[in-house]
């Protein structure tokens, strides 16, 4: 049975890609909701010298209880729209994490 992934996730072989829309310079780091097919994440870091990217990758890895090396920024190093690759088959972890963040009816 092929379950439908939330709009911010796509499968690339054994890995998942997570579309993220970031808002740097926030008071605290955390996810808001889905925005235009991406998970909107506010980052408590400036978009300077890769600091916001580092905070994003560390935050996602911590949220998923994965080692830092399991989350890689693959696209959007200097853009607000980014793609993160999650190493391994983490579909159920991602679905449970996104449902906890956004609620079970927040994605198609």
Helices and strands as residue ranges (DSSP letters): E 9-12, E 15-23, E 30-35, E 38-42, H 51-63, G 68-70, E 71-75, E 81-86, H 91-102
